[in-house]
Amino acid sequence: MMLLVPFLTAIIPGIIILLLTWWFTKKGFPLYGRLLPGSLALIASVVLFYVGFVSIRGFEGGVYGILSIILFIFSVLSFVFVKRDTRDAGKMNL
């Protein structure tokens, strides 16, 4: 239960982050607009890790750490998704 709850709690915002990134890419937003959901998730994961490590500590702080690590992974996936350009996917740049 100690691992399942933060995992499931981080999955929902992570999926929302990926969907927002996909939608912003589909709508043709500029690069900084497409990076916004991942950047906000990265900031939130750093804040959660800091709060769990410094303020709360113990087992509850570990739960915050797990939540922040999973949110960090989703933000990195969002950055990779933005970086991948689908328009030039079939072309080779030599």
PDB file of N, CA, C and O in Angstrom:
ATOM      1  N   MET A   1       0.816  -1.187   0.000  1.00  0.00           N
ATOM      2  CA  MET A   1       0.000   0.000   0.000  1.00  0.00           C
ATOM      3  C   MET A   1       0.865   1.257   0.000  1.00  0.00           C
ATOM      4  O   MET A   1       0.492   2.284  -0.568  1.00  0.00           O
ATOM      5  N   MET A   2       2.016   1.160   0.641  1.00  0.00           N
ATOM      6  CA  MET A   2       2.892   2.323   0.747  1.00  0.00           C
ATOM      7  C   MET A   2       3.481   2.693  -0.616  1.00  0.00           C
ATOM      8  O   MET A   2       3.811   3.857  -0.841  1.00  0.00           O
ATOM      9  N   LEU A   3       3.616   1.744  -1.514  1.00  0.00           N
ATOM     10  CA  LEU A   3       4.139   2.029  -2.848  1.00  0.00           C
ATOM     11  C   LEU A   3       3.038   2.264  -3.866  1.00  0.00           C
ATOM     12  O   LEU A   3       3.221   3.020  -4.821  1.00  0.00           O
ATOM     13  N   LEU A   4       1.902   1.625  -3.667  1.00  0.00           N
ATOM     14  CA  LEU A   4       0.828   1.685  -4.645  1.00  0.00           C
ATOM     15  C   LEU A   4       0.134   3.053  -4.679  1.00  0.00           C
ATOM     16  O   LEU A   4      -0.178   3.558  -5.757  1.00  0.00           O
ATOM     17  N   VAL A   5      -0.103   3.640  -3.534  1.00  0.00           N
ATOM     18  CA  VAL A   5      -0.832   4.909  -3.475  1.00  0.00           C
ATOM     19  C   VAL A   5      -0.052   6.051  -4.143  1.00  0.00           C
ATOM     20  O   VAL A   5      -0.639   6.772  -4.950  1.00  0.00           O
ATOM     21  N   PRO A   6       1.247   6.251  -3.847  1.00  0.00           N
ATOM     22  CA  PRO A   6       1.934   7.338  -4.566  1.00  0.00           C
ATOM     23  C   PRO A   6       2.093   7.049  -6.049  1.00  0.00           C
ATOM     24  O   PRO A   6       2.099   7.972  -6.863  1.00  0.00           O
ATOM     25  N   PHE A   7       2.223   5.774  -6.407  1.00  0.00           N
ATOM     26  CA  PHE A   7       2.315   5.422  -7.825  1.00  0.00           C
ATOM     27  C   PHE A   7       1.031   5.788  -8.552  1.00  0.00           C
ATOM     28  O   PHE A   7       1.072   6.422  -9.606  1.00  0.00           O
ATOM     29  N   LEU A   8      -0.097   5.397  -7.999  1.00  0.00           N
ATOM     30  CA  LEU A   8      -1.380   5.720  -8.633  1.00  0.00           C
ATOM     31  C   LEU A   8      -1.685   7.213  -8.572  1.00  0.00           C
ATOM     32  O   LEU A   8      -2.330   7.750  -9.473  1.00  0.00           O
ATOM     33  N   THR A   9      -1.228   7.883  -7.520  1.00  0.00           N
ATOM     34  CA  THR A   9      -1.425   9.320  -7.415  1.00  0.00           C
ATOM     35  C   THR A   9      -0.604  10.066  -8.454  1.00  0.00           C
ATOM     36  O   THR A   9      -1.031  11.112  -8.942  1.00  0.00           O
ATOM     37  N   ALA A  10       0.561   9.547  -8.799  1.00  0.00           N
ATOM     38  CA  ALA A  10       1.415  10.201  -9.798  1.00  0.00           C
ATOM     39  C   ALA A  10       1.017   9.831 -11.225  1.00  0.00           C
ATOM     40  O   ALA A  10       1.313  10.582 -12.154  1.00  0.00           O
ATOM     41  N   ILE A  11       0.363   8.706 -11.417  1.00  0.00           N
ATOM     42  CA  ILE A  11      -0.034   8.279 -12.760  1.00  0.00           C
ATOM     43  C   ILE A  11      -1.072   9.240 -13.353  1.00  0.00           C
ATOM     44  O   ILE A  11      -0.993   9.575 -14.535  1.00  0.00           O
ATOM     45  N   ILE A  12      -2.023   9.675 -12.561  1.00  0.00           N
ATOM     46  CA  ILE A  12      -3.091  10.537 -13.073  1.00  0.00           C
ATOM     47  C   ILE A  12      -2.548  11.887 -13.570  1.00  0.00           C
ATOM     48  O   ILE A  12      -2.849  12.265 -14.702  1.00  0.00           O
ATOM     49  N   PRO A  13      -1.760  12.630 -12.773  1.00  0.00           N
ATOM     50  CA  PRO A  13      -1.209  13.873 -13.333  1.00  0.00           C
ATOM     51  C   PRO A  13      -0.217  13.610 -14.458  1.00  0.00           C
ATOM     52  O   PRO A  13      -0.087  14.428 -15.369  1.00  0.00           O
ATOM     53  N   GLY A  14       0.489  12.474 -14.406  1.00  0.00           N
ATOM     54  CA  GLY A  14       1.431  12.149 -15.474  1.00  0.00           C
ATOM     55  C   GLY A  14       0.734  11.944 -16.804  1.00  0.00           C
ATOM     56  O   GLY A  14       1.214  12.408 -17.838  1.00  0.00           O
ATOM     57  N   ILE A  15      -0.376  11.262 -16.783  1.00  0.00           N
ATOM     58  CA  ILE A  15      -1.141  11.058 -18.012  1.00  0.00           C
ATOM     59  C   ILE A  15      -1.712  12.388 -18.503  1.00  0.00           C
ATOM     60  O   ILE A  15      -1.747  12.646 -19.706  1.00  0.00           O
ATOM     61  N   ILE A  16      -2.156  13.225 -17.572  1.00  0.00           N
ATOM     62  CA  ILE A  16      -2.660  14.537 -17.958  1.00  0.00           C
ATOM     63  C   ILE A  16      -1.546  15.372 -18.584  1.00  0.00           C
ATOM     64  O   ILE A  16      -1.785  16.091 -19.555  1.00  0.00           O
ATOM     65  N   ILE A  17      -0.346  15.286 -18.045  1.00  0.00           N
ATOM     66  CA  ILE A  17       0.801  16.019 -18.596  1.00  0.00           C
ATOM     67  C   ILE A  17       1.096  15.549 -20.014  1.00  0.00           C
ATOM     68  O   ILE A  17       1.292  16.366 -20.913  1.00  0.00           O
ATOM     69  N   LEU A  18       1.126  14.239 -20.213  1.00  0.00           N
ATOM     70  CA  LEU A  18       1.405  13.712 -21.552  1.00  0.00           C
ATOM     71  C   LEU A  18       0.304  14.077 -22.540  1.00  0.00           C
ATOM     72  O   LEU A  18       0.592  14.393 -23.695  1.00  0.00           O
ATOM     73  N   LEU A  19      -0.955  14.038 -22.102  1.00  0.00           N
ATOM     74  CA  LEU A  19      -2.060  14.415 -22.989  1.00  0.00           C
ATOM     75  C   LEU A  19      -2.019  15.893 -23.342  1.00  0.00           C
ATOM     76  O   LEU A  19      -2.270  16.263 -24.489  1.00  0.00           O
ATOM     77  N   LEU A  20      -1.704  16.744 -22.371  1.00  0.00           N
ATOM     78  CA  LEU A  20      -1.579  18.172 -22.662  1.00  0.00           C
ATOM     79  C   LEU A  20      -0.431  18.444 -23.632  1.00  0.00           C
ATOM     80  O   LEU A  20      -0.557  19.264 -24.542  1.00  0.00           O
ATOM     81  N   THR A  21       0.685  17.752 -23.431  1.00  0.00           N
ATOM     82  CA  THR A  21       1.822  17.930 -24.331  1.00  0.00           C
ATOM     83  C   THR A  21       1.460  17.494 -25.743  1.00  0.00           C
ATOM     84  O   THR A  21       1.801  18.170 -26.714  1.00  0.00           O
ATOM     85  N   TRP A  22       0.773  16.369 -25.857  1.00  0.00           N
ATOM     86  CA  TRP A  22       0.340  15.880 -27.175  1.00  0.00           C
ATOM     87  C   TRP A  22      -0.626  16.859 -27.823  1.00  0.00           C
ATOM     88  O   TRP A  22      -0.524  17.142 -29.016  1.00  0.00           O
ATOM     89  N   TRP A  23      -1.572  17.380 -27.030  1.00  0.00           N
ATOM     90  CA  TRP A  23      -2.561  18.302 -27.562  1.00  0.00           C
ATOM     91  C   TRP A  23      -1.912  19.611 -28.004  1.00  0.00           C
ATOM     92  O   TRP A  23      -2.259  20.154 -29.053  1.00  0.00           O
ATOM     93  N   PHE A  24      -0.961  20.124 -27.199  1.00  0.00           N
ATOM     94  CA  PHE A  24      -0.261  21.353 -27.576  1.00  0.00           C
ATOM     95  C   PHE A  24       0.554  21.149 -28.841  1.00  0.00           C
ATOM     96  O   PHE A  24       0.647  22.053 -29.671  1.00  0.00           O
ATOM     97  N   THR A  25       1.148  19.966 -28.998  1.00  0.00           N
ATOM     98  CA  THR A  25       1.907  19.662 -30.209  1.00  0.00           C
ATOM     99  C   THR A  25       0.977  19.578 -31.413  1.00  0.00           C
ATOM    100  O   THR A  25       1.299  20.069 -32.495  1.00  0.00           O
ATOM    101  N   LYS A  26      -0.179  18.953 -31.213  1.00  0.00           N
ATOM    102  CA  LYS A  26      -1.153  18.802 -32.294  1.00  0.00           C
ATOM    103  C   LYS A  26      -1.714  20.153 -32.746  1.00  0.00           C
ATOM    104  O   LYS A  26      -1.978  20.349 -33.932  1.00  0.00           O
ATOM    105  N   LYS A  27      -1.896  21.081 -31.806  1.00  0.00           N
ATOM    106  CA  LYS A  27      -2.432  22.406 -32.120  1.00  0.00           C
ATOM    107  C   LYS A  27      -1.388  23.335 -32.726  1.00  0.00           C
ATOM    108  O   LYS A  27      -1.739  24.402 -33.232  1.00  0.00           O
ATOM    109  N   GLY A  28      -0.116  22.954 -32.686  1.00  0.00           N
ATOM    110  CA  GLY A  28       0.925  23.770 -33.287  1.00  0.00           C
ATOM    111  C   GLY A  28       1.421  24.906 -32.400  1.00  0.00           C
ATOM    112  O   GLY A  28       1.832  25.952 -32.901  1.00  0.00           O
ATOM    113  N   PHE A  29       1.383  24.707 -31.095  1.00  0.00           N
ATOM    114  CA  PHE A  29       1.883  25.716 -30.172  1.00  0.00           C
ATOM    115  C   PHE A  29       3.392  25.871 -30.357  1.00  0.00           C
ATOM    116  O   PHE A  29       4.056  24.947 -30.826  1.00  0.00           O
ATOM    117  N   PRO A  30       3.936  27.032 -29.992  1.00  0.00           N
ATOM    118  CA  PRO A  30       5.393  27.179 -30.064  1.00  0.00           C
ATOM    119  C   PRO A  30       6.090  26.277 -29.046  1.00  0.00           C
ATOM    120  O   PRO A  30       5.448  25.685 -28.179  1.00  0.00           O
ATOM    121  N   LEU A  31       7.398  26.184 -29.165  1.00  0.00           N
ATOM    122  CA  LEU A  31       8.160  25.248 -28.342  1.00  0.00           C
ATOM    123  C   LEU A  31       7.992  25.508 -26.851  1.00  0.00           C
ATOM    124  O   LEU A  31       7.823  24.563 -26.080  1.00  0.00           O
ATOM    125  N   TYR A  32       8.033  26.768 -26.429  1.00  0.00           N
ATOM    126  CA  TYR A  32       7.895  27.053 -24.996  1.00  0.00           C
ATOM    127  C   TYR A  32       6.501  26.680 -24.485  1.00  0.00           C
ATOM    128  O   TYR A  32       6.353  26.330 -23.314  1.00  0.00           O
ATOM    129  N   GLY A  33       5.501  26.747 -25.324  1.00  0.00           N
ATOM    130  CA  GLY A  33       4.159  26.335 -24.923  1.00  0.00           C
ATOM    131  C   GLY A  33       4.048  24.829 -24.773  1.00  0.00           C
ATOM    132  O   GLY A  33       3.353  24.329 -23.888  1.00  0.00           O
ATOM    133  N   ARG A  34       4.746  24.106 -25.655  1.00  0.00           N
ATOM    134  CA  ARG A  34       4.730  22.650 -25.561  1.00  0.00           C
ATOM    135  C   ARG A  34       5.558  22.136 -24.395  1.00  0.00           C
ATOM    136  O   ARG A  34       5.288  21.056 -23.869  1.00  0.00           O
ATOM    137  N   LEU A  35       6.565  22.901 -23.987  1.00  0.00           N
ATOM    138  CA  LEU A  35       7.406  22.509 -22.858  1.00  0.00           C
ATOM    139  C   LEU A  35       6.796  22.854 -21.508  1.00  0.00           C
ATOM    140  O   LEU A  35       7.285  22.389 -20.478  1.00  0.00           O
ATOM    141  N   LEU A  36       5.743  23.655 -21.491  1.00  0.00           N
ATOM    142  CA  LEU A  36       5.156  24.135 -20.248  1.00  0.00           C
ATOM    143  C   LEU A  36       4.647  23.018 -19.324  1.00  0.00           C
ATOM    144  O   LEU A  36       4.975  23.056 -18.138  1.00  0.00           O
ATOM    145  N   PRO A  37       3.864  22.021 -19.789  1.00  0.00           N
ATOM    146  CA  PRO A  37       3.410  20.980 -18.856  1.00  0.00           C
ATOM    147  C   PRO A  37       4.556  20.176 -18.246  1.00  0.00           C
ATOM    148  O   PRO A  37       4.524  19.853 -17.058  1.00  0.00           O
ATOM    149  N   GLY A  38       5.559  19.854 -19.047  1.00  0.00           N
ATOM    150  CA  GLY A  38       6.700  19.118 -18.514  1.00  0.00           C
ATOM    151  C   GLY A  38       7.509  19.947 -17.535  1.00  0.00           C
ATOM    152  O   GLY A  38       8.012  19.423 -16.541  1.00  0.00           O
ATOM    153  N   SER A  39       7.637  21.239 -17.809  1.00  0.00           N
ATOM    154  CA  SER A  39       8.380  22.114 -16.907  1.00  0.00           C
ATOM    155  C   SER A  39       7.664  22.262 -15.568  1.00  0.00           C
ATOM    156  O   SER A  39       8.300  22.235 -14.515  1.00  0.00           O
ATOM    157  N   LEU A  40       6.361  22.416 -15.607  1.00  0.00           N
ATOM    158  CA  LEU A  40       5.588  22.516 -14.360  1.00  0.00           C
ATOM    159  C   LEU A  40       5.662  21.217 -13.565  1.00  0.00           C
ATOM    160  O   LEU A  40       5.733  21.247 -12.336  1.00  0.00           O
ATOM    161  N   ALA A  41       5.647  20.078 -14.254  1.00  0.00           N
ATOM    162  CA  ALA A  41       5.771  18.799 -13.561  1.00  0.00           C
ATOM    163  C   ALA A  41       7.162  18.639 -12.955  1.00  0.00           C
ATOM    164  O   ALA A  41       7.308  18.085 -11.865  1.00  0.00           O
ATOM    165  N   LEU A  42       8.173  19.120 -13.652  1.00  0.00           N
ATOM    166  CA  LEU A  42       9.537  19.054 -13.125  1.00  0.00           C
ATOM    167  C   LEU A  42       9.675  19.911 -11.873  1.00  0.00           C
ATOM    168  O   LEU A  42      10.289  19.484 -10.895  1.00  0.00           O
ATOM    169  N   ILE A  43       9.117  21.101 -11.894  1.00  0.00           N
ATOM    170  CA  ILE A  43       9.154  21.974 -10.719  1.00  0.00           C
ATOM    171  C   ILE A  43       8.386  21.344  -9.562  1.00  0.00           C
ATOM    172  O   ILE A  43       8.836  21.385  -8.417  1.00  0.00           O
ATOM    173  N   ALA A  44       7.228  20.763  -9.862  1.00  0.00           N
ATOM    174  CA  ALA A  44       6.435  20.121  -8.816  1.00  0.00           C
ATOM    175  C   ALA A  44       7.169  18.923  -8.218  1.00  0.00           C
ATOM    176  O   ALA A  44       7.096  18.695  -7.010  1.00  0.00           O
ATOM    177  N   SER A  45       7.870  18.160  -9.045  1.00  0.00           N
ATOM    178  CA  SER A  45       8.591  17.000  -8.518  1.00  0.00           C
ATOM    179  C   SER A  45       9.755  17.433  -7.637  1.00  0.00           C
ATOM    180  O   SER A  45      10.026  16.789  -6.623  1.00  0.00           O
ATOM    181  N   VAL A  46      10.451  18.510  -7.998  1.00  0.00           N
ATOM    182  CA  VAL A  46      11.542  19.005  -7.155  1.00  0.00           C
ATOM    183  C   VAL A  46      10.998  19.517  -5.817  1.00  0.00           C
ATOM    184  O   VAL A  46      11.586  19.258  -4.767  1.00  0.00           O
ATOM    185  N   VAL A  47       9.886  20.236  -5.858  1.00  0.00           N
ATOM    186  CA  VAL A  47       9.287  20.747  -4.618  1.00  0.00           C
ATOM    187  C   VAL A  47       8.815  19.594  -3.742  1.00  0.00           C
ATOM    188  O   VAL A  47       9.036  19.615  -2.532  1.00  0.00           O
ATOM    189  N   LEU A  48       8.169  18.588  -4.329  1.00  0.00           N
ATOM    190  CA  LEU A  48       7.711  17.437  -3.553  1.00  0.00           C
ATOM    191  C   LEU A  48       8.877  16.673  -2.933  1.00  0.00           C
ATOM    192  O   LEU A  48       8.792  16.233  -1.786  1.00  0.00           O
ATOM    193  N   PHE A  49       9.961  16.516  -3.683  1.00  0.00           N
ATOM    194  CA  PHE A  49      11.117  15.829  -3.139  1.00  0.00           C
ATOM    195  C   PHE A  49      11.717  16.612  -1.978  1.00  0.00           C
ATOM    196  O   PHE A  49      12.097  16.031  -0.962  1.00  0.00           O
ATOM    197  N   TYR A  50      11.801  17.934  -2.129  1.00  0.00           N
ATOM    198  CA  TYR A  50      12.349  18.763  -1.066  1.00  0.00           C
ATOM    199  C   TYR A  50      11.476  18.692   0.187  1.00  0.00           C
ATOM    200  O   TYR A  50      11.991  18.548   1.296  1.00  0.00           O
ATOM    201  N   VAL A  51      10.177  18.791   0.016  1.00  0.00           N
ATOM    202  CA  VAL A  51       9.265  18.733   1.154  1.00  0.00           C
ATOM    203  C   VAL A  51       9.363  17.376   1.839  1.00  0.00           C
ATOM    204  O   VAL A  51       9.381  17.301   3.067  1.00  0.00           O
ATOM    205  N   GLY A  52       9.425  16.313   1.057  1.00  0.00           N
ATOM    206  CA  GLY A  52       9.517  14.980   1.645  1.00  0.00           C
ATOM    207  C   GLY A  52      10.837  14.724   2.331  1.00  0.00           C
ATOM    208  O   GLY A  52      10.877  14.013   3.335  1.00  0.00           O
ATOM    209  N   PHE A  53      11.921  15.281   1.819  1.00  0.00           N
ATOM    210  CA  PHE A  53      13.244  15.015   2.373  1.00  0.00           C
ATOM    211  C   PHE A  53      13.568  15.907   3.565  1.00  0.00           C
ATOM    212  O   PHE A  53      14.173  15.451   4.536  1.00  0.00           O
ATOM    213  N   VAL A  54      13.171  17.175   3.497  1.00  0.00           N
ATOM    214  CA  VAL A  54      13.553  18.130   4.540  1.00  0.00           C
ATOM    215  C   VAL A  54      12.466  18.273   5.608  1.00  0.00           C
ATOM    216  O   VAL A  54      12.759  18.206   6.802  1.00  0.00           O
ATOM    217  N   SER A  55      11.233  18.466   5.192  1.00  0.00           N
ATOM    218  CA  SER A  55      10.185  18.796   6.157  1.00  0.00           C
ATOM    219  C   SER A  55       9.565  17.568   6.816  1.00  0.00           C
ATOM    220  O   SER A  55       9.418  17.534   8.038  1.00  0.00           O
ATOM    221  N   ILE A  56       9.205  16.577   6.039  1.00  0.00           N
ATOM    222  CA  ILE A  56       8.406  15.481   6.575  1.00  0.00           C
ATOM    223  C   ILE A  56       9.278  14.353   7.121  1.00  0.00           C
ATOM    224  O   ILE A  56       9.078  13.919   8.255  1.00  0.00           O
ATOM    225  N   ARG A  57      10.225  13.878   6.349  1.00  0.00           N
ATOM    226  CA  ARG A  57      11.148  12.795   6.713  1.00  0.00           C
ATOM    227  C   ARG A  57      10.409  11.495   7.031  1.00  0.00           C
ATOM    228  O   ARG A  57       9.179  11.465   7.063  1.00  0.00           O
ATOM    229  N   GLY A  58      11.145  10.453   7.259  1.00  0.00           N
ATOM    230  CA  GLY A  58      10.573   9.164   7.632  1.00  0.00           C
ATOM    231  C   GLY A  58       9.865   8.479   6.476  1.00  0.00           C
ATOM    232  O   GLY A  58      10.148   8.747   5.308  1.00  0.00           O
ATOM    233  N   PHE A  59       8.940   7.592   6.818  1.00  0.00           N
ATOM    234  CA  PHE A  59       8.210   6.840   5.804  1.00  0.00           C
ATOM    235  C   PHE A  59       7.327   7.743   4.943  1.00  0.00           C
ATOM    236  O   PHE A  59       7.213   7.535   3.735  1.00  0.00           O
ATOM    237  N   GLU A  60       6.712   8.730   5.556  1.00  0.00           N
ATOM    238  CA  GLU A  60       5.869   9.641   4.798  1.00  0.00           C
ATOM    239  C   GLU A  60       6.693  10.459   3.813  1.00  0.00           C
ATOM    240  O   GLU A  60       6.234  10.743   2.707  1.00  0.00           O
ATOM    241  N   GLY A  61       7.893  10.835   4.202  1.00  0.00           N
ATOM    242  CA  GLY A  61       8.793  11.531   3.292  1.00  0.00           C
ATOM    243  C   GLY A  61       9.220  10.643   2.143  1.00  0.00           C
ATOM    244  O   GLY A  61       9.415  11.117   1.024  1.00  0.00           O
ATOM    245  N   GLY A  62       9.366   9.350   2.418  1.00  0.00           N
ATOM    246  CA  GLY A  62       9.686   8.398   1.350  1.00  0.00           C
ATOM    247  C   GLY A  62       8.571   8.301   0.325  1.00  0.00           C
ATOM    248  O   GLY A  62       8.824   8.144  -0.869  1.00  0.00           O
ATOM    249  N   VAL A  63       7.348   8.396   0.793  1.00  0.00           N
ATOM    250  CA  VAL A  63       6.201   8.385  -0.120  1.00  0.00           C
ATOM    251  C   VAL A  63       6.250   9.614  -1.024  1.00  0.00           C
ATOM    252  O   VAL A  63       5.991   9.515  -2.223  1.00  0.00           O
ATOM    253  N   TYR A  64       6.578  10.761  -0.458  1.00  0.00           N
ATOM    254  CA  TYR A  64       6.735  11.968  -1.276  1.00  0.00           C
ATOM    255  C   TYR A  64       7.865  11.794  -2.277  1.00  0.00           C
ATOM    256  O   TYR A  64       7.768  12.271  -3.407  1.00  0.00           O
ATOM    257  N   GLY A  65       8.938  11.115  -1.877  1.00  0.00           N
ATOM    258  CA  GLY A  65      10.054  10.858  -2.785  1.00  0.00           C
ATOM    259  C   GLY A  65       9.649   9.976  -3.957  1.00  0.00           C
ATOM    260  O   GLY A  65      10.022  10.243  -5.100  1.00  0.00           O
ATOM    261  N   ILE A  66       8.888   8.929  -3.674  1.00  0.00           N
ATOM    262  CA  ILE A  66       8.401   8.044  -4.744  1.00  0.00           C
ATOM    263  C   ILE A  66       7.498   8.815  -5.698  1.00  0.00           C
ATOM    264  O   ILE A  66       7.602   8.671  -6.916  1.00  0.00           O
ATOM    265  N   LEU A  67       6.613   9.634  -5.138  1.00  0.00           N
ATOM    266  CA  LEU A  67       5.720  10.454  -5.952  1.00  0.00           C
ATOM    267  C   LEU A  67       6.512  11.408  -6.839  1.00  0.00           C
ATOM    268  O   LEU A  67       6.184  11.592  -8.011  1.00  0.00           O
ATOM    269  N   SER A  68       7.546  12.008  -6.280  1.00  0.00           N
ATOM    270  CA  SER A  68       8.333  12.972  -7.066  1.00  0.00           C
ATOM    271  C   SER A  68       9.152  12.279  -8.149  1.00  0.00           C
ATOM    272  O   SER A  68       9.316  12.834  -9.235  1.00  0.00           O
ATOM    273  N   ILE A  69       9.664  11.093  -7.884  1.00  0.00           N
ATOM    274  CA  ILE A  69      10.444  10.376  -8.899  1.00  0.00           C
ATOM    275  C   ILE A  69       9.564   9.983 -10.082  1.00  0.00           C
ATOM    276  O   ILE A  69       9.973  10.121 -11.235  1.00  0.00           O
ATOM    277  N   ILE A  70       8.376   9.504  -9.804  1.00  0.00           N
ATOM    278  CA  ILE A  70       7.474   9.107 -10.890  1.00  0.00           C
ATOM    279  C   ILE A  70       7.027  10.334 -11.687  1.00  0.00           C
ATOM    280  O   ILE A  70       6.918  10.271 -12.912  1.00  0.00           O
ATOM    281  N   LEU A  71       6.770  11.442 -11.003  1.00  0.00           N
ATOM    282  CA  LEU A  71       6.411  12.680 -11.699  1.00  0.00           C
ATOM    283  C   LEU A  71       7.574  13.199 -12.536  1.00  0.00           C
ATOM    284  O   LEU A  71       7.367  13.743 -13.620  1.00  0.00           O
ATOM    285  N   PHE A  72       8.789  13.032 -12.037  1.00  0.00           N
ATOM    286  CA  PHE A  72       9.985  13.418 -12.791  1.00  0.00           C
ATOM    287  C   PHE A  72      10.107  12.586 -14.062  1.00  0.00           C
ATOM    288  O   PHE A  72      10.453  13.119 -15.116  1.00  0.00           O
ATOM    289  N   ILE A  73       9.830  11.299 -13.978  1.00  0.00           N
ATOM    290  CA  ILE A  73       9.891  10.426 -15.156  1.00  0.00           C
ATOM    291  C   ILE A  73       8.870  10.880 -16.203  1.00  0.00           C
ATOM    292  O   ILE A  73       9.176  10.905 -17.395  1.00  0.00           O
ATOM    293  N   PHE A  74       7.669  11.236 -15.766  1.00  0.00           N
ATOM    294  CA  PHE A  74       6.667  11.714 -16.706  1.00  0.00           C
ATOM    295  C   PHE A  74       7.063  13.038 -17.342  1.00  0.00           C
ATOM    296  O   PHE A  74       6.762  13.273 -18.512  1.00  0.00           O
ATOM    297  N   SER A  75       7.731  13.903 -16.593  1.00  0.00           N
ATOM    298  CA  SER A  75       8.160  15.167 -17.181  1.00  0.00           C
ATOM    299  C   SER A  75       9.266  14.944 -18.209  1.00  0.00           C
ATOM    300  O   SER A  75       9.299  15.625 -19.234  1.00  0.00           O
ATOM    301  N   VAL A  76      10.170  14.003 -17.950  1.00  0.00           N
ATOM    302  CA  VAL A  76      11.209  13.678 -18.935  1.00  0.00           C
ATOM    303  C   VAL A  76      10.577  13.072 -20.188  1.00  0.00           C
ATOM    304  O   VAL A  76      10.996  13.386 -21.302  1.00  0.00           O
ATOM    305  N   LEU A  77       9.581  12.213 -20.018  1.00  0.00           N
ATOM    306  CA  LEU A  77       8.866  11.658 -21.168  1.00  0.00           C
ATOM    307  C   LEU A  77       8.185  12.768 -21.973  1.00  0.00           C
ATOM    308  O   LEU A  77       8.145  12.717 -23.203  1.00  0.00           O
ATOM    309  N   SER A  78       7.660  13.752 -21.283  1.00  0.00           N
ATOM    310  CA  SER A  78       7.041  14.883 -21.969  1.00  0.00           C
ATOM    311  C   SER A  78       8.074  15.664 -22.777  1.00  0.00           C
ATOM    312  O   SER A  78       7.796  16.074 -23.904  1.00  0.00           O
ATOM    313  N   PHE A  79       9.266  15.872 -22.212  1.00  0.00           N
ATOM    314  CA  PHE A  79      10.331  16.567 -22.942  1.00  0.00           C
ATOM    315  C   PHE A  79      10.769  15.777 -24.166  1.00  0.00           C
ATOM    316  O   PHE A  79      11.024  16.357 -25.221  1.00  0.00           O
ATOM    317  N   VAL A  80      10.859  14.461 -24.033  1.00  0.00           N
ATOM    318  CA  VAL A  80      11.235  13.619 -25.178  1.00  0.00           C
ATOM    319  C   VAL A  80      10.159  13.689 -26.245  1.00  0.00           C
ATOM    320  O   VAL A  80      10.462  13.737 -27.438  1.00  0.00           O
ATOM    321  N   PHE A  81       8.911  13.695 -25.824  1.00  0.00           N
ATOM    322  CA  PHE A  81       7.800  13.770 -26.762  1.00  0.00           C
ATOM    323  C   PHE A  81       7.809  15.084 -27.524  1.00  0.00           C
ATOM    324  O   PHE A  81       7.501  15.109 -28.716  1.00  0.00           O
ATOM    325  N   VAL A  82       8.159  16.179 -26.853  1.00  0.00           N
ATOM    326  CA  VAL A  82       8.229  17.484 -27.508  1.00  0.00           C
ATOM    327  C   VAL A  82       9.424  17.540 -28.445  1.00  0.00           C
ATOM    328  O   VAL A  82       9.332  18.093 -29.541  1.00  0.00           O
ATOM    329  N   LYS A  83      10.538  16.975 -28.020  1.00  0.00           N
ATOM    330  CA  LYS A  83      11.765  17.039 -28.814  1.00  0.00           C
ATOM    331  C   LYS A  83      11.633  16.268 -30.121  1.00  0.00           C
ATOM    332  O   LYS A  83      12.197  16.665 -31.140  1.00  0.00           O
ATOM    333  N   ARG A  84      10.892  15.170 -30.092  1.00  0.00           N
ATOM    334  CA  ARG A  84      10.704  14.361 -31.294  1.00  0.00           C
ATOM    335  C   ARG A  84       9.845  15.126 -32.283  1.00  0.00           C
ATOM    336  O   ARG A  84       8.713  15.501 -31.977  1.00  0.00           O
ATOM    337  N   ASP A  85      10.382  15.352 -33.456  1.00  0.00           N
ATOM    338  CA  ASP A  85       9.651  16.104 -34.473  1.00  0.00           C
ATOM    339  C   ASP A  85       9.073  15.112 -35.474  1.00  0.00           C
ATOM    340  O   ASP A  85       9.822  14.424 -36.167  1.00  0.00           O
ATOM    341  N   THR A  86       7.758  15.031 -35.555  1.00  0.00           N
ATOM    342  CA  THR A  86       7.119  14.037 -36.418  1.00  0.00           C
ATOM    343  C   THR A  86       7.137  14.446 -37.875  1.00  0.00           C
ATOM    344  O   THR A  86       6.965  13.594 -38.747  1.00  0.00           O
ATOM    345  N   ARG A  87       7.339  15.717 -38.171  1.00  0.00           N
ATOM    346  CA  ARG A  87       7.340  16.145 -39.570  1.00  0.00           C
ATOM    347  C   ARG A  87       8.564  15.650 -40.327  1.00  0.00           C
ATOM    348  O   ARG A  87       8.479  15.376 -41.525  1.00  0.00           O
ATOM    349  N   ASP A  88       9.704  15.529 -39.644  1.00  0.00           N
ATOM    350  CA  ASP A  88      10.932  15.089 -40.287  1.00  0.00           C
ATOM    351  C   ASP A  88      11.284  13.651 -39.928  1.00  0.00           C
ATOM    352  O   ASP A  88      12.452  13.270 -39.999  1.00  0.00           O
ATOM    353  N   ALA A  89      10.297  12.847 -39.544  1.00  0.00           N
ATOM    354  CA  ALA A  89      10.584  11.499 -39.073  1.00  0.00           C
ATOM    355  C   ALA A  89      11.114  10.596 -40.181  1.00  0.00           C
ATOM    356  O   ALA A  89      11.921   9.707 -39.909  1.00  0.00           O
ATOM    357  N   GLY A  90      10.685  10.800 -41.414  1.00  0.00           N
ATOM    358  CA  GLY A  90      11.101   9.936 -42.495  1.00  0.00           C
ATOM    359  C   GLY A  90      12.349  10.409 -43.211  1.00  0.00           C
ATOM    360  O   GLY A  90      12.895   9.669 -44.030  1.00  0.00           O
ATOM    361  N   LYS A  91      12.819  11.609 -42.935  1.00  0.00           N
ATOM    362  CA  LYS A  91      13.971  12.158 -43.620  1.00  0.00           C
ATOM    363  C   LYS A  91      15.245  11.888 -42.837  1.00  0.00           C
ATOM    364  O   LYS A  91      15.258  11.891 -41.606  1.00  0.00           O
ATOM    365  N   MET A  92      16.317  11.655 -43.590  1.00  0.00           N
ATOM    366  CA  MET A  92      17.620  11.489 -42.944  1.00  0.00           C
ATOM    367  C   MET A  92      18.446  12.727 -43.235  1.00  0.00           C
ATOM    368  O   MET A  92      18.589  13.129 -44.389  1.00  0.00           O
ATOM    369  N   ASN A  93      18.978  13.318 -42.208  1.00  0.00           N
ATOM    370  CA  ASN A  93      19.833  14.479 -42.389  1.00  0.00           C
ATOM    371  C   ASN A  93      21.281  14.026 -42.432  1.00  0.00           C
ATOM    372  O   ASN A  93      21.821  13.542 -41.437  1.00  0.00           O
ATOM    373  N   LEU A  94      21.899  14.187 -43.579  1.00  0.00           N
ATOM    374  CA  LEU A  94      23.293  13.766 -43.717  1.00  0.00           C
ATOM    375  C   LEU A  94      24.208  14.948 -43.721  1.00  0.00           C
ATOM    376  O   LEU A  94      25.424  14.787 -43.829  1.00  0.00           O
TER     377      LEU A  94
END
